[in-house]
């Protein structure tokens, strides 16, 4: 399953830098997710190297988390845990209709089954984001969204991709982009719902997780205000509230999951579908959960794609790329003179172990044989990368 063959009786409908999506010919409302061994950092697209067993690892981790959070007993147990979060905030979350539904039914999601190395999921309509120039304002453009969900779709059985990346943050780890936003905007902490006495320096934790919303379907992820996120989502106020609550509770449950493995979860992102079923509208956890979407730290070492960001962050390529993105041009990639260099052999060897090591830890058994445990891996990581 390391190098999946392209399925014969399916049509390729999307190919990104790290994932392919297939439409099986005999399934009207199903898709197959194929995670590849490629990776991307800084929104660049496919990097020069492949990472061994990355695709298989992400597939198995995705399956594990979908099944795990779909269990009502996970949420029943969560309410009894001694969580290191503001007690009043937790009381409000546990009293919300969203959490009561989780305790009863588990987290709804779009996962169907693991099928021949692919994640089979239910299909949703993907809104189309089209760039338009603003007449009379040189160099400015906006995105118009088509096929957004709306109230009249209630009970239709249709599903839509919510065109947002929903980011949760438990604090301010070194390198977090939120640090600069809080420094430059004195009112930003208030807009996130943080109390006045919240610590806002690097390496500090918040009393509870906060949310930020980014665009999902534009060439670069664009930070949105809460009002913009509500409008762009196409959801009603109640549906958007449910999406936010599910994100917060999923973040808390995921944090507890990793805490039990002595791993710190600082932030991450989720994606969702809205399903207008006849039994009621549901917000479905979509895409997948894995280290590419999370900032995980074990004994001060990153256990995620952040390792790769750190490897490249001081390179000439990364510096040019950062300047190009700040220009606001939709063709910012063309402004970068040269692409990234391949990883060195020693670095490549340790990076190749990253995803199998995390998979074994998350799944709780030796899926990949011959891998070091977390302690051994981190010691090697520190030695090779000097972290």
C-alpha positions as CSV (number, residue, x, y, z in Angstrom):
1,X,0.0,0.0,0.0
2,X,3.1,2.3,0.0
3,X,2.8,3.0,-3.7
4,X,-0.9,2.6,-4.7
5,X,-1.7,1.7,-8.2
6,X,-4.3,4.0,-9.8
7,X,-7.7,2.3,-9.7
8,X,-9.0,1.0,-13.0
9,X,-12.7,1.5,-12.6
10,X,-12.5,5.1,-11.3
11,X,-12.0,8.6,-12.8
12,X,-9.4,11.0,-11.4
13,X,-11.4,14.2,-10.5
14,X,-8.7,16.0,-8.4
15,X,-5.0,15.9,-8.1
16,X,-3.3,18.1,-5.6
17,X,0.3,18.2,-4.5
18,X,-0.2,15.4,-1.9
19,X,-3.6,13.8,-2.5
20,X,-5.6,12.4,-5.4
21,X,-9.4,12.1,-5.4
22,X,-11.0,9.4,-7.5
23,X,-14.7,9.0,-8.5
24,X,-15.6,5.2,-8.7
25,X,-17.6,4.5,-11.8
26,X,-20.2,2.3,-10.0
27,X,-20.7,4.6,-7.0
28,X,-22.9,7.7,-7.4
29,X,-22.1,9.4,-4.1
30,X,-18.7,8.0,-3.1
31,X,-15.1,9.2,-3.5
32,X,-11.8,7.5,-2.9
33,X,-9.0,9.5,-1.3
34,X,-5.5,8.5,-2.3
35,X,-2.8,9.9,-0.1
36,X,0.6,10.0,-1.8
37,X,4.1,10.0,-0.5
38,X,4.6,13.6,-1.7
39,X,4.5,16.6,0.6
40,X,4.1,20.3,0.4
41,X,5.1,23.2,2.7
42,X,4.3,27.0,2.5
43,X,1.6,26.4,-0.1
44,X,4.3,25.7,-2.7
45,X,2.9,22.4,-4.0
46,X,4.9,19.2,-4.5
47,X,8.4,19.3,-3.1
48,X,11.4,17.5,-4.7
49,X,11.4,14.4,-2.4
50,X,8.8,11.8,-1.6
51,X,8.5,10.6,2.1
52,X,8.5,6.9,2.5
53,X,5.2,5.4,3.8
54,X,3.6,8.8,4.2
55,X,0.6,8.0,2.1
56,X,-0.1,4.7,3.9
57,X,0.4,6.4,7.2
58,X,-2.0,9.2,6.5
59,X,-4.6,6.7,5.3
60,X,-4.4,4.5,8.4
61,X,-4.4,7.5,10.8
62,X,-7.4,9.0,9.0
63,X,-9.3,5.8,9.3
64,X,-8.4,5.5,13.0
65,X,-9.5,9.0,13.9
66,X,-12.8,8.8,12.0
67,X,-13.7,5.6,13.8
68,X,-12.4,6.7,17.2
69,X,-14.4,10.0,17.3
70,X,-17.5,8.3,15.9
71,X,-17.8,6.4,19.2
72,X,-20.2,8.0,21.8
73,X,-18.1,6.5,24.6
74,X,-15.2,8.7,23.7
75,X,-17.4,11.8,24.4
76,X,-19.0,10.3,27.5
77,X,-15.5,9.7,28.9
78,X,-14.3,13.2,27.9
79,X,-16.8,14.9,30.2
80,X,-15.4,13.0,33.2
81,X,-11.7,13.9,32.4
82,X,-9.7,16.4,34.5
83,X,-9.1,18.8,31.6
84,X,-6.6,21.6,32.0
85,X,-9.1,24.2,30.7
86,X,-11.2,26.9,32.1
87,X,-14.0,25.2,34.1
88,X,-16.7,27.7,33.3
89,X,-15.9,27.5,29.6
90,X,-16.1,23.7,29.7
91,X,-19.4,23.8,31.6
92,X,-20.9,25.8,28.7
93,X,-19.5,23.4,26.1
94,X,-20.8,20.3,27.9
95,X,-24.2,22.0,28.2
96,X,-24.5,22.7,24.5
97,X,-26.8,20.7,22.2
98,X,-23.7,19.8,20.1
99,X,-22.0,18.0,23.0
100,X,-25.2,16.2,24.0
101,X,-25.5,14.9,20.4
102,X,-21.8,13.8,20.5
103,X,-22.4,11.9,23.7
104,X,-25.4,10.2,22.2
105,X,-24.3,9.6,18.6
106,X,-20.5,10.3,18.3
107,X,-18.9,12.7,15.8
108,X,-20.6,12.5,12.4
109,X,-18.2,12.3,9.5
110,X,-18.0,11.5,5.8
111,X,-15.9,8.3,6.2
112,X,-17.3,5.0,4.8
113,X,-14.6,2.4,4.9
114,X,-11.0,1.6,4.1
115,X,-11.0,0.2,0.5
116,X,-8.0,-1.4,-1.0
117,X,-5.7,1.2,0.5
118,X,-8.0,4.2,-0.2
119,X,-10.2,6.1,2.2
120,X,-13.8,5.8,0.8
121,X,-15.9,8.8,1.8
122,X,-19.3,10.2,0.8
123,X,-19.2,12.9,-1.8
124,X,-20.2,16.5,-1.4
125,X,-20.7,19.3,-3.8
126,X,-17.6,21.6,-3.9
127,X,-18.4,25.3,-4.2
128,X,-16.5,27.1,-7.0
129,X,-14.4,30.1,-6.1
130,X,-13.7,32.3,-9.1
131,X,-11.4,35.4,-9.1
132,X,-12.8,38.6,-10.5
133,X,-11.0,41.9,-11.0
134,X,-12.6,45.0,-9.4
135,X,-13.3,47.5,-12.1
136,X,-11.6,50.8,-11.4
137,X,-9.3,49.5,-8.7
138,X,-6.1,48.4,-10.3
139,X,-4.5,45.2,-9.0
140,X,-7.4,44.3,-6.8
141,X,-9.5,41.1,-7.2
142,X,-12.2,39.4,-5.2
143,X,-13.5,35.8,-5.2
144,X,-17.1,35.0,-6.0
145,X,-18.4,31.6,-4.7
146,X,-21.0,29.6,-6.6
147,X,-23.1,26.6,-5.5
148,X,-23.0,27.5,-1.8
149,X,-25.5,25.7,0.5
150,X,-28.6,27.5,1.5
151,X,-31.7,27.1,3.6
152,X,-33.9,25.9,0.8
153,X,-31.7,22.7,0.6
154,X,-33.1,21.5,3.9
155,X,-34.1,17.8,3.7
156,X,-32.8,17.4,0.1
157,X,-30.1,14.8,1.1
158,X,-27.5,17.0,-0.6
159,X,-24.0,17.5,0.9
160,X,-21.8,20.5,0.4
161,X,-18.1,21.2,1.3
162,X,-18.0,24.1,3.7
163,X,-15.4,26.3,1.9
164,X,-13.5,27.0,5.1
165,X,-10.4,25.7,6.9
166,X,-11.3,25.9,10.6
167,X,-8.2,26.4,12.7
168,X,-8.1,25.8,16.5
169,X,-5.3,27.1,18.7
170,X,-4.6,26.1,22.3
171,X,-1.9,28.7,22.7
172,X,1.1,30.4,21.2
173,X,4.0,28.0,20.4
174,X,7.2,29.3,18.9
175,X,6.6,30.0,15.2
176,X,2.8,30.5,15.4
177,X,1.5,33.1,13.0
178,X,-1.0,34.2,15.6
179,X,1.8,35.8,17.7
180,X,2.3,38.6,15.1
181,X,-1.4,39.2,14.7
182,X,-1.8,39.7,18.4
183,X,1.2,42.1,18.5
184,X,0.0,44.3,15.6
185,X,-3.7,44.4,16.5
186,X,-4.5,45.2,20.1
187,X,-8.2,44.2,19.6
188,X,-7.5,40.9,18.0
189,X,-7.4,38.9,21.2
190,X,-10.9,40.2,22.1
191,X,-12.2,39.2,18.7
192,X,-11.0,35.7,19.4
193,X,-13.0,35.6,22.6
194,X,-10.0,35.5,24.9
195,X,-10.3,37.1,28.4
196,X,-8.4,40.3,29.2
197,X,-6.0,38.5,31.5
198,X,-5.0,35.8,28.9
199,X,-1.2,35.4,28.5
200,X,-0.2,36.4,25.0
201,X,3.6,35.8,24.9
202,X,5.3,33.0,23.0
203,X,5.0,29.5,24.6
204,X,1.9,30.4,26.7
205,X,-1.3,28.4,26.8
206,X,-4.8,29.9,26.5
207,X,-7.5,29.1,29.1
208,X,-9.4,27.4,26.3
209,X,-9.0,26.9,22.6
210,X,-9.8,29.7,20.1
211,X,-10.8,29.5,16.5
212,X,-9.7,31.2,13.3
213,X,-11.2,30.8,9.9
214,X,-9.4,30.6,6.5
215,X,-10.5,30.2,2.9
216,X,-10.3,26.7,1.6
217,X,-10.8,27.0,-2.2
218,X,-8.6,30.0,-3.1
219,X,-4.9,29.7,-4.3
220,X,-3.6,30.9,-0.9
221,X,-5.3,30.5,2.5
222,X,-6.8,33.9,3.4
223,X,-7.6,34.7,7.0
224,X,-11.2,35.7,7.5
225,X,-13.0,37.7,10.1
226,X,-15.8,35.9,12.0
227,X,-18.4,37.8,10.0
228,X,-16.7,36.9,6.7
229,X,-16.5,33.3,7.7
230,X,-20.2,33.1,8.5
231,X,-21.2,34.6,5.2
232,X,-18.7,32.6,3.1
233,X,-19.7,29.3,4.8
234,X,-23.2,29.5,3.3
235,X,-24.6,28.2,6.6
236,X,-27.4,29.5,8.7
237,X,-26.4,31.1,12.1
238,X,-27.5,27.9,14.0
239,X,-25.5,25.7,11.6
240,X,-22.4,27.8,11.9
241,X,-22.7,27.7,15.6
242,X,-22.9,23.9,15.4
243,X,-19.8,23.8,13.2
244,X,-17.9,26.0,15.7
245,X,-19.0,23.9,18.7
246,X,-18.0,20.7,16.9
247,X,-14.6,22.1,16.1
248,X,-14.0,23.2,19.7
249,X,-15.0,19.8,21.2
250,X,-13.1,17.9,18.6
251,X,-10.0,20.0,19.4
252,X,-10.5,19.2,23.2
253,X,-11.0,15.5,22.6
254,X,-8.0,15.4,20.2
255,X,-5.8,17.2,22.8
256,X,-6.8,14.7,25.4
257,X,-6.0,11.8,23.0
258,X,-2.5,13.0,22.5
259,X,-2.0,14.0,26.2
260,X,-2.6,10.3,27.1
261,X,0.4,9.6,24.8
262,X,2.5,12.4,26.4
263,X,2.3,14.5,23.2
264,X,1.3,18.2,23.2
265,X,-1.3,19.4,20.7
266,X,-1.0,23.1,20.1
267,X,-3.1,23.8,17.1
268,X,-4.6,22.3,14.0
269,X,-7.3,22.5,11.4
270,X,-10.4,20.7,10.3
271,X,-12.7,20.7,7.3
272,X,-16.4,19.9,7.2
273,X,-19.3,19.0,5.0
274,X,-22.9,20.1,5.6
275,X,-25.5,17.4,4.9
276,X,-29.1,18.3,4.5
277,X,-30.6,15.0,5.4
278,X,-34.3,14.3,5.9
279,X,-33.7,13.5,9.5
280,X,-32.0,16.9,10.1
281,X,-29.0,18.9,9.0
282,X,-25.6,17.6,10.1
283,X,-22.1,19.0,10.0
284,X,-19.8,16.2,9.0
285,X,-16.1,16.0,9.8
286,X,-14.4,15.8,6.4
287,X,-11.0,15.3,4.7
288,X,-8.9,13.6,7.3
289,X,-6.9,14.1,10.5
290,X,-3.2,13.5,10.7
291,X,0.1,15.2,11.5
292,X,-0.1,17.4,8.3
293,X,-3.0,19.2,9.9
294,X,-1.7,19.4,13.5
295,X,1.1,20.9,15.5
296,X,2.4,18.1,17.7
297,X,5.3,18.4,20.1
298,X,6.9,15.6,22.1
299,X,9.7,16.6,24.5
300,X,10.2,19.9,22.7
301,X,10.4,18.3,19.3
302,X,7.9,18.7,16.6
303,X,6.1,15.6,15.3
304,X,4.5,17.0,12.2
305,X,5.1,18.7,8.9
306,X,6.5,21.5,11.1
307,X,9.8,19.5,11.0
308,X,9.9,20.1,7.2
309,X,9.0,23.8,7.6
310,X,11.9,24.2,10.0
311,X,14.3,22.5,7.6
312,X,13.4,24.9,4.8
313,X,12.5,28.1,6.7
314,X,15.9,29.8,6.4
315,X,16.6,28.8,2.8
316,X,16.8,31.4,0.0
317,X,13.8,29.7,-1.6
318,X,11.6,30.1,1.5
319,X,12.6,33.8,1.9
320,X,11.8,34.6,-1.7
321,X,8.5,32.6,-1.4
322,X,7.5,34.6,1.7
323,X,8.1,37.9,-0.1
324,X,6.2,36.8,-3.1
325,X,3.2,35.8,-1.1
326,X,3.1,39.1,0.7
327,X,2.8,40.9,-2.7
328,X,-0.8,39.7,-2.9
329,X,-0.3,38.6,-6.5
330,X,-2.3,35.5,-7.5
331,X,0.8,34.5,-9.6
332,X,3.2,34.7,-6.7
333,X,4.9,31.4,-7.5
334,X,6.3,33.0,-10.7
335,X,8.0,35.6,-8.6
336,X,10.3,32.9,-7.0
337,X,13.5,32.5,-9.0
338,X,14.3,28.9,-8.1
339,X,12.5,26.0,-6.5
340,X,13.5,24.2,-3.2
341,X,16.5,21.9,-3.0
342,X,16.1,18.2,-2.2
343,X,16.6,17.0,1.3
344,X,20.1,15.8,2.2
345,X,20.5,12.0,2.6
346,X,20.8,12.1,6.4
347,X,17.8,14.4,6.7
348,X,15.8,12.3,4.2
349,X,16.4,9.2,6.3
350,X,15.1,10.6,9.5
351,X,12.1,12.3,7.8
352,X,11.2,8.9,6.2
353,X,10.6,7.5,9.7
354,X,8.3,10.4,10.9
355,X,4.9,9.2,9.6
356,X,5.4,5.5,10.5
357,X,6.5,6.4,14.0
358,X,3.5,8.6,14.6
359,X,1.1,6.0,13.1
360,X,2.4,3.3,15.4
361,X,1.8,5.6,18.4
362,X,-1.7,6.7,17.3
363,X,-3.0,3.3,16.3
364,X,-1.5,1.7,19.4
365,X,0.2,-1.2,17.6
366,X,3.2,-1.9,15.4
367,X,1.7,-1.2,12.0
368,X,5.2,-0.5,10.7
369,X,7.8,-2.9,11.9
370,X,11.4,-1.9,12.7
371,X,10.5,1.6,13.6
372,X,11.9,3.3,16.8
373,X,9.6,4.4,19.5
374,X,9.0,8.1,20.1
375,X,11.8,8.4,22.6
376,X,14.4,6.9,20.3
377,X,13.1,8.8,17.3
378,X,13.3,12.1,19.0
379,X,16.8,11.5,20.2
380,X,17.8,10.7,16.6
381,X,15.9,13.8,15.3
382,X,17.8,16.0,17.7
383,X,21.1,14.6,16.7
384,X,20.5,14.8,12.9
385,X,18.7,18.1,12.7
386,X,20.3,19.8,15.7
387,X,16.8,20.7,17.2
